[in-house]
Amino acid sequence: MIEKNYQPADIEGRMSRLWEEAGAFKAGRPERRDAPTFTIVIPPPNVTGSLHMGHALNNTLQDILCRFERMRGRDVLWQPGTDHAGIATQMVVERQLMERQEPGRRDMGRAKFLERVWQWKAESGGTIVKQLKRLGASCDWSRERFTMDEGLSRAVIKVFVELHREGLIYKDKRLVNWDPKLLTAISDLEVQQVEVKGSLWYLRYPIAGRNFSPDDPSTFIVVATTRPETMLGDTGVAVHPDDPRYADVIGKDVILPLVGRKIPIVADTYSDPEKGSGAVKVTPAHDFNDFEIGKRHGLPQINVLDQEGCLFLLGNEDYLRGLPEGAQQFAEEFDKVERFAARKKIVARLQDFGFLEKIEPNTHMVPHGDRSGVVIEPYLTDQWYVDAKTLARPAIAAVRSGNTAFVPKNWERTYFEWMENIQPWCISRQLWWGHQIPAWYGPDGKVFVAESEEEAVSNALGYYVEQEVITPEQGHDMALDPAKREGFITRDEDVLDTWFSSALWPFSTLGWPDDTPEVKRYYPTNVLVTGFDIIFFWVARMMMMGLHFMKEAPFSTVYIHRLVRDEKGAKMSKSKGNVIDPLGVIDEYGADALRFALTREAAQGHDIRLSPHLVETNRNFATKLWNACRFAEMNACALPADFDPKQAKDTLNRWIAHETSRATREVTEAIEAFRFNDAAGAIYRFVWNVYCDWYLELAKPVLLGDDGPAKAETRAMVAWARDEILKLLHPFMPFITEELWAVTASRDGLLALTPWPRKAGALTPDQVAALAATSPNDMAIPPVILALDDDDFVHPEAEAEIGWVVDLVTAIRSVRAEMNIPPATLTALVLVGASGQTKARAPRWIDVIKRLARLSDISFAEQAPDGSVQLLVRGEVASLPLKGVIDLAAERARLDKEIAKADADIKRVDAKLSNEKFVANAPEEIVEEEKEKREAAVARKARILEALERLKKAG
């Protein structure tokens, strides 16, 4: 018995428990062991995270694919898990220690601190998983993995050691994004560019050999900088080789102000003659572009900051080397001064000595740490790197060959641009929480990389015996007695970037490096669903690692979705106060409504605009479905065990079979093509417009009439079409459909495991399995060619008749709305020059058409009456006599005013969009909103013109 009111909160928890108790989502179910596989790995959310709208979209789309393929009979593995989130987790635990006034990380030591992290993970680290379950994610939760669990940790160590042995992992001194607060290198993804109102300082660098005078431009070169404190580490000035202003000084030196070091003037095309003075200072140790310039010209790298962002001058051999007398005093004065305080002091000193030409206000982007909130420094330091360029070559080839395809395809260009210009990947982090780098250092700094400390000790002893640093006897004793080798080698304290372990996710989660049955069966995976912002950080790296270690690309398709924005198109942010909490939305409207709202908006290549109203609309859709099922139940609509919808005789029932087949085809093909919004749109239209608004409405006279074969067939057909709807809608709205599946009839199993409706021309399950055996990772299996005339459910004659009724009523309703005809006013309808087919149909449906279209009468004529509005319905003319019903002249005047309003709206928007300054400076979402306003106004004008044309013909 279906409850009177649809209450998602009463359903969702119960359905979740039902699926879990039945093991519905487990891969390798006995009945599917021989079925073709379908595998997706979840983009592992941070263990510190909680559900946001990006997660909700990403996991909804994955769930649609998994539920769809599970219903198509495949052995589905949706592999779940979480990422250990090095920086985020360490910050959470350190903040907890501080709030509880307990000893800090460094006070308690590494081992004790890591114990506390694991304790926190056990107590609080499962929040995001519980929230994903609330969303309805049909992962195989029995296989949940964690990037720091024992199995994945073994995989990480093995990969590091093997890549090091192959020369693809190495240690180097390069620039990194350095966080002076967290005291670690961070990835580009953890850097936020923030617009800052700052200054541009123009500095005079004296040319060596010329007597510097602030009033004589020939004695100096002007350079501009936004970071004056870094000038202490300048090792060159670059000018464009074709800039005539500097042709005579290329190769000469300038004297670095305040420091006194001579640095060369080099010719480099990086300098832009059209920008500023055309000369740029080169600080290789503090700027990524300058680092490359420095490499091209062999310039020294002088780091003048310490890890905490303070000046590092005293004891800095690179800085002090070759400086003139008196430099020591300057170093003593400025050493350990915090970077922004140093900026003020340096600018003041430059001004005192005449080296400051001018200061201009300058709004520019400044990198900030997304966790710490402080300004990030390009910092020269020793780190571990992966030779990404070598690993990228097979990953590029895999996409170029089509073995892995991006959807939408335009993202392949983004992938290629980054991969073909890829830089060494910095994989070390100065943290404690994470996979500690498996490298040990000997007494002379020699590095020993190994999978265990025992192996590292053995390698080190062998090496130092061979080098005669220790005797064979000492080596033998140390090998036998751990106490004698205490401190002989020390482990690298750094941990690996979290993206390193995530790069192994498609195969490490299946049990690699062990030769497990899961690796053999479920690798490679089929589809990766992810956001465009981590193509570089995750997608590309999984491609590199998968191809290198598994010799196959980790997935055949990468579906890229865009951002979820607010209803105005603005990016959601806490500072704007426009963040929509998915859990709050689920509490208010239900998970199904949120999922369907996101899916209906998820057009390929477009951001999603979400509002509470949009979710409410989809909650109303769920209510509509609920009430339709109650209507069917109240009218005793049930599906007899022996009912065959192919044998339906009633025209209306043959029509709904036809429309159901069409909807099945549209939904199926749209999901196969990753057109999620089209799939959701197709099932929405079918349920709301076709099934509820038309089929049930047209079936009411039969359902309320006398018992007989027609009523029995209609009752069965209502139930059959309802069941097909529940199947088609299940991947999108799993909770309500599973509940209705359970309460509308006696069922043998769960809807989640019920076969998907076969579309026209579809292959049998055996044929699908045979095809899958030859192409197990093809998302589009089976490659169906639709053959409408071969489909038992396709009834052209029924579609022609019922379609005519629907189109006629719809056209009349549209005209009545356009002409402002009150609902209580009944109008006549004249079918002009009707064909014999129409004359035969009309009497069968006359009462229905009169009721639904608000008509007083339906008649036939060879000519349209005077003062009538004519409609073209399926090639024939239908006429509505309106003389005396409305004031035609007044209606024309009203429509003329509406056209003028539409023209004014179009003109106003055109003025904005033709203003280059507006388009250049307005936020992207505002520009898009104006374009949408114009499109709406143009469409509105077209409708009004059409109505006006009808009125003119009516006289």
ABEGO torsion letter per residue (X at the ends): XBBABBBAAAAAAAAAAAAAAAGAABBGBAAAAABBBBBBBBBBBBAABBBBAAAAAAAAAAAAAAAAAAAAGBBBBBBBEBBAGAAAAAAAAAAAAAAAGBBBAAAAEAAAAAAAAAAAAAAAAAAAAAAAAAAGBABBAAABBBAABAAAAAAAAAAAAAAAAAGABBBBBBBBBBBAAAGBBBBAAABBBBBBBBBBBBBBBBBBGBBBBAABAAABBBBBBABAAAAAABABBBBBAABAAAAAABGBBBBBBGAGBBBBBBBBAABBAABEAGBBBBBAAABAAAAAAAAAAGBBBBBABBAAGBBBABGBAAAABGBBBGAAAAAAAABGBBAAAAAAAAAAAAAAAGABABBBBBBBBBBBBAAAGBBBBBBBBBBBBBBAAAAAAAAAAAAAAGABBBOBAAAAAAAAAAAAABBBBBABBBBABEBBBBBBBBAAGBBBBBABAAAAAAAAAAAAAAAGABBAAAAAAAAABAAAABGABBBBABBBBAAAAAAAAAAAAAGOABBBAAAAAAOBBABBBBBAAAAAAAAAAAAAAAAAAAGBBABABBBBBBBBBBAAGBBBBAAAGABBBAAAAAAAAEAAAAAAAAAAABBBGBBBBBBAAAAAAAAAAAAAAAAAAAAAAAAGBBBBAABBAAABABAAAAAAAAAAAAAAAAAAAAAAAGBAAAAAAAAAAAAAAAAAAAAAAAAAAAAABBBEAAAAAAAAAAAAAAAAAAAAAAAABAAAAAAAAAAABBBABBAAABBBBBBBGBBBAAAAAAAAAABAABAAOBBBBBBAAABAABBAAAAAAAAAAAAAAAAAAAAAAAAGBBAABBBBBBBBGBBAAAAAAAAAAAAAAAAAAGBABBBBBABBBBGBBBBBBGGBBBBBBABGABBAAAAAAAAAAAAAAAAAAAAAAAAAAABAAAAAABBAAAAAAAAAAAAAAAAAAAAAAAAAAAAAAAX
